[in-house]
Amino acid sequence: MTVTAQLPFEHRDPLRIAPRLRELQSQGPVHRVRTALGDEAWLVTGHAQVQRLLDDARLGRSHPTPETAARTGETLFDAVLGDYDTEAADHARIRSLLQPHFSPKRMRTLRPRVEALTARLLDELAEHGPPADLHALVAVPLPILVICELLGVPYEDCDRFRAWTADAANLGDRARSDRGVRELYGYGHELVARKRVEPGDDVISRLAATEGVRDEEIAGLSMALLFAGHETTVVHIGLGTLLLLTNPDQWRALVADPGLVPKAVEEILRASAKGSGGGIPRYAREDLTVDGVTIRAGELVLLANSAANHDPAAFTDPDRLDITRSAAAHVTFGHGARYCLGAPLARVELQAVFTRLVTRFPTLRLATDVEALRMRRDALTGGLAELPVRW
């Protein structure tokens, strides 16, 4: 198959997936593309195919020759991850270490605190007075405060973490990205040492008390959780609010019945179009066939979860926001054995935000035209750079 498209795709509308991605999807589920670095890869856009491949053991994040493997970009987040020979066992071990910290019981315990933090931030939004930037005042600080509490990171360090994670996620400056990652992991080591002396009721302290877990591993896992545990939630709070405010009938329905929030959150997770194509990177560990297309061992496969979430074969009228839709089949958090460990935490935060937002600010509306909104185009997770609102 010849190369059919070049990544990244142009993506100007925060409410829609990239037009080129939609065009490719209409032509079939598997496409030969080039990454931003010029490397060839396979882009999978069909929901059924993406869902199946997310749970396919023939795909992984490691590669037998990482120095020659195709890559999506130049940051450390685009690097080949893990040891090829032990990837499956390493992945299972890490999940077994982290899973208990995101159990339903722990999330139930955390929920009142998340709701209290949300209420405090919305109080500050109200005190600021309209117009106000909901992105800066709510979407950014809430996930940071929550993940810091879960991990046992002092609140006074939250601003530093935000700066480090923003640097780490920068796509346009490799030196800045590397510096952000170094700062995060360096601080992680300091924090682990502190928790060994003064443990608390938090993830890092509990990992430090687990036999056989080295300090460097705890630092790596905790800082990875810190980054992954807040960046994507920031994006979904902003885009979710924007989706609701640009679909006033859906906003009014939620104001009238906040009990719809859990379903609305799943629909927001499905409908939030992010990024400019690409997707979750995997490498084929052996030859496999997807919809009649042969993918060779070692080749890069990009699982386009945004496209999959907008596949008309899986979701009727996928570009329409419908908070009563049964959208649980979305693949925003992945699927199967590698399903996102932090998904329960993200749901707790999003449910808290939208429940309190519609009850506290029922007349909320945009303070600018959608066309005037700025996107974070140099950030790994994308999303809005601002969200001015009135009420």
C-alpha positions in Angstrom: 0.0 0.0 0.0 1.4 3.4 -0.9 1.6 6.3 1.6 -1.7 8.1 1.6 -1.2 10.9 4.1 1.3 13.0 6.0 1.0 13.6 9.8 0.1 15.9 11.5 -3.2 16.7 9.9 -4.4 20.3 9.8 -6.8 20.7 12.7 -8.4 24.1 13.3 -11.8 23.3 14.7 -11.7 22.2 18.4 -15.2 20.7 18.1 -14.4 18.3 15.2 -11.7 15.8 14.3 -9.3 16.8 11.6 -11.0 16.8 8.2 -8.3 14.7 6.6 -8.7 12.1 9.3 -12.4 12.0 8.7 -11.7 11.6 4.9 -9.4 8.7 5.4 -11.8 7.0 7.7 -14.5 7.2 5.1 -12.2 5.3 2.7 -11.4 2.4 5.0 -10.0 1.5 8.5 -6.3 1.1 7.7 -4.0 3.6 5.9 -0.3 4.0 5.2 1.0 7.3 6.5 4.2 9.2 7.3 4.8 10.6 10.8 6.0 14.1 11.5 9.6 12.7 11.3 9.0 11.2 7.9 8.8 7.6 9.1 6.2 5.3 7.6 3.5 3.9 9.8 0.0 2.4 9.7 -2.9 4.5 10.8 -6.0 2.6 12.0 -9.2 4.7 12.1 -12.1 2.2 12.4 -13.7 1.7 15.9 -13.9 -2.1 15.7 -10.3 -2.4 14.5 -8.9 0.1 17.0 -10.7 -1.5 19.9 -9.5 -5.0 18.9 -5.9 -3.9 18.4 -5.8 -2.1 21.7 -6.1 -5.5 23.4 -4.0 -7.5 20.9 -0.8 -9.0 22.5 0.8 -8.9 19.1 1.2 -5.1 19.5 3.4 -3.5 22.1 5.4 -0.3 23.0 8.8 -1.9 22.8 10.9 -2.8 19.7 13.7 -5.2 19.2 15.9 -2.5 17.6 14.7 0.8 19.2 17.4 2.8 17.6 16.0 2.1 14.1 12.3 2.0 14.9 9.9 4.4 13.3 8.8 7.2 15.6 6.0 9.7 15.8 8.1 12.6 17.1 11.3 13.7 18.8 10.2 14.1 22.4 10.8 11.5 25.1 7.1 10.7 25.0 7.5 9.5 21.4 10.4 7.2 22.4 10.2 3.4 22.2 9.4 2.2 25.7 10.3 -0.9 27.6 12.4 -4.1 27.1 11.3 -6.1 24.1 11.9 -9.5 25.8 10.2 -8.7 29.1 7.5 -6.2 28.1 4.5 -8.3 28.9 5.8 -9.4 32.3 7.0 -5.8 33.1 3.6 -4.4 32.2 1.7 -6.9 34.3 3.9 -6.2 37.3 3.5 -2.4 37.0 -0.3 -2.8 36.7 -0.4 -5.0 39.8 1.6 -2.4 41.7 -0.7 0.5 40.7 -4.1 -1.0 40.3 -4.9 -1.1 44.1 -4.4 2.7 44.3 -7.2 3.3 41.8 -9.7 0.8 43.1 -13.4 1.7 43.4 -13.0 1.9 47.1 -10.2 4.4 47.0 -12.1 6.5 44.4 -15.2 6.6 46.6 -13.0 7.8 49.5 -11.4 10.5 47.3 -14.7 11.7 45.7 -15.7 14.1 48.6 -12.3 15.7 48.5 -12.5 16.2 44.7 -16.0 17.7 45.1 -14.7 20.1 47.8 -11.8 21.2 45.7 -14.1 21.7 42.7 -16.5 23.8 44.9 -13.5 26.0 46.0 -12.3 26.6 42.5 -15.9 27.5 41.3 -16.1 30.0 44.3 -12.9 31.6 43.0 -14.4 31.7 39.5 -17.4 33.5 40.8 -15.3 35.9 42.8 -13.3 36.7 39.7 -16.5 37.7 38.0 -17.3 37.5 34.3 -15.7 37.3 32.0 -13.4 34.7 33.4 -11.1 32.1 31.9 -12.5 28.7 33.0 -9.4 27.0 31.6 -7.0 28.8 33.8 -9.2 29.0 36.9 -10.8 25.5 36.9 -9.6 23.1 34.1 -5.9 23.5 34.9 -5.8 23.6 38.7 -8.3 21.0 39.6 -6.6 17.9 38.1 -3.2 19.1 39.5 -4.6 19.5 43.0 -6.3 16.1 42.8 -3.3 14.1 41.5 -1.0 15.8 44.0 -3.3 14.8 46.8 -3.5 11.2 45.6 0.3 10.9 45.2 1.1 12.9 48.4 2.8 15.9 46.6 2.7 19.1 48.7 0.2 21.6 47.4 2.9 24.3 47.5 4.8 22.4 44.8 1.8 22.3 42.4 2.8 25.4 40.4 6.3 24.0 39.9 4.7 20.7 38.7 2.5 22.5 36.2 5.5 24.3 34.7 7.5 21.1 34.5 4.7 19.0 32.9 4.0 21.9 30.4 7.7 21.8 29.5 7.8 18.0 29.2 4.7 18.0 26.9 6.1 20.7 24.6 6.3 19.4 21.0 8.2 22.2 19.5 11.3 22.4 21.7 13.1 19.1 22.4 15.5 20.8 24.9 12.6 22.2 26.9 10.8 18.9 26.8 13.9 17.0 28.1 14.5 19.6 30.8 10.9 19.3 32.0 11.2 15.5 32.2 14.5 15.7 34.1 13.0 18.2 36.6 10.0 15.9 37.2 12.0 12.8 37.7 14.6 14.6 39.9 11.9 15.9 42.1 10.3 12.4 42.2 13.5 11.0 43.7 13.5 13.7 46.4 9.9 13.0 47.2 10.4 9.2 47.5 13.3 9.8 49.9 11.1 12.2 52.0 8.3 9.6 52.1 10.6 6.9 53.4 11.3 9.1 56.4 7.8 10.7 56.8 5.3 8.4 55.1 1.7 9.5 54.6 -1.6 8.1 53.4 -0.7 8.4 49.7 0.4 6.4 46.7 4.1 7.2 46.9 4.2 6.3 50.6 2.4 3.0 49.9 4.7 2.2 47.0 7.7 3.0 49.2 6.4 0.5 51.8 6.0 -2.3 49.2 8.8 -4.9 49.3 11.0 -5.2 46.3 10.1 -1.8 44.7 13.2 0.4 44.2 13.3 4.1 44.7 14.1 4.9 41.1 11.1 2.8 40.0 8.8 4.6 42.4 10.0 8.0 41.3 9.5 7.0 37.6 6.0 5.6 38.2 4.8 8.4 40.4 6.0 11.2 38.0 4.5 9.3 35.1 1.2 9.2 37.0 1.5 12.9 37.8 1.8 13.8 34.2 -0.7 11.3 32.7 -3.1 11.8 35.7 -3.8 15.4 35.1 -3.0 16.6 31.5 -5.7 14.7 29.7 -8.3 15.7 32.3 -7.4 19.3 31.8 -8.2 18.8 28.1 -11.6 17.1 28.7 -12.8 19.7 31.2 -12.1 22.5 28.7 -13.4 20.7 25.6 -16.3 19.2 27.5 -17.5 22.6 28.6 -17.0 24.0 25.1 -19.1 21.2 23.6 -21.9 21.7 26.1 -22.0 25.5 25.6 -22.0 25.2 21.8 -24.9 22.8 22.1 -27.2 24.8 24.3 -30.0 22.2 24.2 -27.6 19.7 25.8 -26.5 22.3 28.3 -30.1 23.1 29.2 -30.9 19.4 29.5 -28.0 19.0 32.0 -29.1 22.0 34.0 -32.6 20.6 34.2 -31.4 17.2 35.2 -27.9 17.0 36.7 -28.5 13.3 37.2 -27.5 13.0 33.5 -23.9 14.0 34.3 -22.5 10.4 34.3 -23.8 9.8 30.8 -22.8 13.2 29.7 -19.3 12.6 30.9 -19.0 9.5 28.8 -20.3 11.4 25.7 -17.9 14.2 26.3 -15.0 11.6 26.6 -16.2 10.2 23.2 -16.9 13.5 21.4 -13.9 15.5 22.5 -11.9 15.7 19.3 -8.2 16.1 20.2 -5.0 16.5 18.2 -4.2 16.4 14.5 -4.4 12.7 13.7 -2.0 10.1 14.8 -3.1 8.1 17.8 -1.8 5.6 20.4 1.5 4.2 19.1 2.2 0.5 19.0 4.8 -1.8 17.3 3.9 -5.1 15.7 5.6 -7.9 17.4 4.8 -10.3 14.6 3.1 -10.2 11.2 -0.6 -9.6 11.4 -3.5 -8.9 9.1 -6.0 -6.1 9.8 -9.0 -5.8 7.4 -7.0 -7.5 4.6 -3.9 -5.3 5.2 -0.7 -7.1 6.2 1.3 -5.3 8.9 4.9 -6.6 9.2 6.7 -7.3 12.5 8.5 -4.1 13.7 6.2 -1.7 11.9 4.7 1.3 13.7 0.9 1.2 14.1 -1.0 4.3 15.2 -4.4 3.5 16.8 -6.5 6.7 16.1 -8.8 6.7 19.1 -10.3 10.1 18.2 -11.3 8.7 14.8 -12.6 5.5 16.3 -14.8 7.5 18.7 -16.3 9.3 15.7 -16.8 6.2 13.5 -20.4 6.2 12.2 -20.3 2.4 12.2 -20.1 2.5 16.0 -21.9 5.7 16.9 -25.0 7.0 15.1 -24.5 10.6 13.9 -21.1 10.7 15.6 -20.4 14.4 15.2 -23.6 15.3 17.2 -23.3 15.7 21.0 -26.0 13.7 22.7 -25.7 13.4 26.5 -28.3 10.6 26.6 -26.3 8.5 24.2 -24.9 5.1 25.4 -21.3 6.1 24.7 -19.5 3.6 27.0 -17.9 1.9 24.0 -15.6 4.8 23.4 -11.9 4.1 23.4 -10.6 7.3 25.0 -9.1 5.3 27.8 -8.0 2.4 25.6 -9.4 -1.1 25.9 -8.5 -4.4 27.4 -5.3 -5.2 29.2 -3.8 -1.8 28.7 -7.0 0.1 29.7 -6.0 3.4 31.5 -5.5 2.9 35.2 -6.5 6.5 35.9 -9.8 6.3 34.1 -11.8 6.0 37.4 -10.0 9.1 38.7 -10.8 11.1 35.6 -14.4 10.2 35.8 -14.7 11.3 39.4 -13.2 14.7 38.5 -15.3 15.2 35.4 -18.5 14.2 37.2 -17.7 16.6 40.0 -16.9 19.5 37.6 -20.0 19.2 35.4 -22.4 18.5 38.3 -21.3 21.6 40.2 -20.9 23.7 37.1 -24.4 23.3 35.8 -25.9 23.8 39.3 -23.7 26.8 40.2 -23.7 28.6 36.8 -26.8 27.6 35.0 -26.6 30.6 32.7 -23.0 29.9 31.7 -22.1 30.9 28.2 -19.0 31.6 26.0 -17.5 35.1 26.3 -16.0 34.9 22.8 -16.7 33.4 19.4 -15.5 29.8 19.0 -13.4 30.9 16.1 -11.4 33.2 18.4 -10.4 30.4 20.8 -6.8 29.4 20.9 -5.7 25.8 20.9 -2.5 24.4 22.5 -0.8 23.3 19.3 2.6 22.8 20.7 1.4 20.5 23.6 1.4 16.7 23.5 -2.2 16.5 24.8 -3.6 19.4 22.8 -6.8 21.0 24.1 -7.7 24.7 24.6 -5.3 27.4 25.7 -8.2 29.5 27.1 -12.0 29.3 27.7 -13.5 32.8 28.4 -17.0 32.5 29.9 -19.8 34.7 31.2 -22.9 33.9 33.3 
